[in-house]
């Protein structure tokens, strides 16, 4: 019987369990840290890694804050939603928080 092939995702999980960090795993496997982080998140882990491309979830501090900001049941609700999103965007801009700015821009699109 031929040995079973180990996938890149399986290897990433194995290395994470051995104590390696996301960036080190990505370097060793020749892939992106985002890929490794998303594999780990899908497997139920919460790696200490966040970027613009990791899945929205508990590791993304912006998701909870922006959840439900946009409402379009009528024109007044839509205007209020856009005003609230603008307030949050400006707060991130003043703080120089590029991830927060990006999350607001994505939501606005």
C-alpha positions in Angstrom: 0.0 0.0 0.0 1.4 3.4 -1.0 1.8 6.0 1.8 -1.0 8.5 2.0 -0.2 11.9 0.7 -0.1 14.7 3.3 -1.7 17.9 2.1 -0.2 21.4 2.6 -3.1 22.1 4.9 -2.5 19.0 7.0 1.2 19.8 7.3 0.4 23.4 8.4 -1.9 22.1 11.1 0.8 19.6 12.2 3.4 22.3 12.4 1.1 24.6 14.3 0.5 21.9 16.9 4.2 21.6 17.2 4.4 25.2 18.2 5.4 27.0 15.0 4.0 30.4 14.2 2.0 31.2 11.1 4.8 33.1 9.3 7.3 30.3 10.0 4.9 27.7 8.7 4.2 29.8 5.6 8.0 30.1 4.9 8.6 26.4 5.4 5.6 25.4 3.1 6.3 28.1 0.5 2.9 29.7 0.9 1.3 32.8 2.3 0.7 33.5 5.9 -2.9 34.3 5.0 -3.4 30.8 3.6 -1.9 29.2 6.7 -4.0 31.4 9.0 -7.2 30.5 7.1 -6.4 26.8 7.2 -5.9 27.0 11.0 -9.1 29.0 11.5 -11.1 26.5 9.5 -9.6 23.7 11.6 -10.9 25.5 14.8 -7.7 27.2 15.9 -7.3 30.9 16.7 -3.8 31.8 15.5 -2.1 34.9 16.7 -2.2 36.4 13.1 -4.5 38.9 11.5 -4.3 40.5 8.1 -6.7 41.9 5.5 -7.2 38.5 4.0 -7.9 36.2 6.9 -11.5 35.1 7.4 -13.7 37.4 9.3 -14.2 35.9 12.8 -13.2 36.2 16.3 -9.6 37.1 15.3 -10.9 40.1 13.4 -11.6 42.9 15.9 -13.2 45.0 13.2 -16.0 42.5 12.3 -17.9 42.9 15.5 -17.7 46.7 15.5 -19.0 46.9 11.9 -21.6 44.2 12.1 -25.1 45.6 11.4 -23.8 49.2 10.7 -25.5 49.3 7.3 -29.3 49.4 7.2 -31.4 50.2 4.2 -35.0 49.7 5.2 -35.8 53.3 4.2 -33.9 56.4 3.1 -33.5 57.8 6.6 -32.0 54.5 7.8 -29.6 54.4 4.8 -28.5 58.0 5.5 -28.0 57.2 9.2 -26.0 54.1 8.3 -23.7 56.0 6.0 -23.2 58.7 8.6 -22.3 56.0 11.2 -19.9 54.3 8.8 -18.3 57.7 8.1 -17.8 58.3 11.8 -16.1 54.9 12.3 -13.9 55.5 9.1 -12.8 58.9 10.4 -11.9 57.4 13.8 -9.7 54.8 12.1 -8.2 57.5 9.8 -7.3 59.7 12.7 -5.7 56.8 14.5 -3.8 55.8 11.4 -5.4 52.3 11.5 -5.1 51.1 7.9 -6.9 47.8 8.6 -9.8 49.6 10.0 -9.9 52.0 7.1 -9.8 49.1 4.7 -12.6 47.3 6.5 -14.8 50.4 6.2 -14.0 50.8 2.6 -14.9 47.2 1.9 -18.2 47.5 3.7 -19.0 50.7 1.8 -18.5 48.9 -1.5 
